[in-house]
Amino acid sequence: MAEIAIKHKDDVLIEELGYDDHFHDHHHGDKYQSNFITHYIFSQDHKVIGKQFLITGIFWGIIGAAMSVIFRLQLGFPEDSIAWLQPFLGKWITINSEGIGSLNADFYYALVTMHGTILVFFVLTAGLSGTFSNILIPLQCGARDMASPLLNMFSYWFFFLAGAVMFASLFLSTGPFSGGWTAYPPLSILPQASSGSGAGMTLWALSLVFFVVSVLLGGINYITTVLNLRTKGMGMWRLPLTIWAFFITAIIALLSFPVLVSAFLLTICDRELGTSFFLSDIYIAGEALERVGGSPILFQHLFWFLGHPEVYIIILPAMGIVSEVLSVHSRKPIFGYKAMVFSILAIAFLSFIVWAHHMFMSGVNPFISNFFVVFTLIIAVPSAVKVFNWITTLYGGNIRFNSASLFGIGFVSMFISGGLTGIFLGNSAIDIQMHDTYFVVAHFHIVMGIAAFFGMFAGIYHWFPKMYGRFMNETLGKLHFWGTLVSAYAIFWPMHYMGIAGVPRRYYSFETFDAFSHFDDLNKFITIFAILSFALQLLFVVNFFYSIWKGKKMTTRNPWGANTLEWTTPINTGHGNWPGKIPTVQRWAYDYGKDGIEFTTQITPLREGEEEVH
């Protein structure tokens, strides 16, 4: 009955807008005509560019996840032979006299480095923000396209170029960069430090410079589009929370990523020109390095001035997506809309003054540390506001437990459990004990990695019909959710206890440590669930690509009964989004269950005597 009601409402909407679902690009003249190359490859249509970001992000996600499985095999089953990987990894698998193959120690660190780099930057930054900012900003703001479609196209291709350079580094004879995804000196500067500090580091830095160019081009476009291209009636307080999240994320990126480029520029100067910005008192094979006067701590300040805003560059888009998904699928207005917006603004501001909580172990003055402790704990307040509002939105709602809403609820669960452990690490006295242990690995992965992925999956399942005109398989989607939820907690919750017990992170092997031998079975347990989780992500990939061509077809333009503008476009949306006049916005985005009406789209005028309530 609900689907029939939604179809009826869409029929009325079609009559009001005066067009049908057969969208052709020529409705807008020659400007929008294209061939295969300009439509699918060098496209200037924001929707196609968003799909390019998504599919490229999926490719990198598979590679990054596969790397984690390989090094987890080493950690979980160090006594078992992995010689079967030699055809794929070549000399990076060391085979002893007994024929037992193990992962080369240098390559282990290369895998850890590349896993972190790929997932943080290429998947959770470009794949998440690049995808949904591109697809949703023009559609939900009521714009034909981005402010500069050409720069938008360049944004993707700089990302692609960054990926190509990073991918090439995987095939160097000396291996990819192995100095950690944070690239701390001196490993990132001295080629003689390790095999992975040679050409692999140079390509790594070059790749991320191209990546930053992509982020800046995209960010400029997102900000300009939101500020200047909103349709008539779309005031800032009528924007969906998705757009607020993407808008603030773009501002954070524009202010923080250039600092990372400056750090890389100085690193390259130290590597190639003999300068000493980050080097001092370094001994190599017993001989003192001639260059003195620099400070590796300076690099840490520059890196983490990006690094902590980067956490919110990743998580804020997921927060915006989850806010929208939970409201739509609980059939309730988002609770505390303005509080949600102000909490996003507060998080953005505070994210720039807490970076040194990553540096409590670096010898920072304890009195300075207190400043960062205070603001680290304060930043938990706007995050808690959002959690409270999500739970209150769900409370008493008529929740549809489909794949999108389940991943949205899973995001809230992950964000709570991962965020609570951050309170421990935000205290400098406790962090000194926990910092180099698995406790940090667990916290970081749950609150930023897994939570952000859950937000991303919620968005993919929810807006897949808008992207491809078909639905993803719900049975496979729910299997993907429940399996991933259980696997994620099975992997990372035990790591908290390992960290409290003092098990250090970044170690290649624990076989020589009698103190940690009783964690062998737990390491096996974690590795088994890591393999299971990877298999479930492959299931998602199969579901995704199968559904593009074979999924259930979308027969109504607003299948979820949502209020935002993207669901007023035709099913087969062409370049330009609306074939006729762009609709005028009459109300905010969250009028669900108001005056006995299940949902009221943003283009529906206020009824006589009705007040708009945020």
Disulfide bonds with the S-S distance in Angstrom:
none
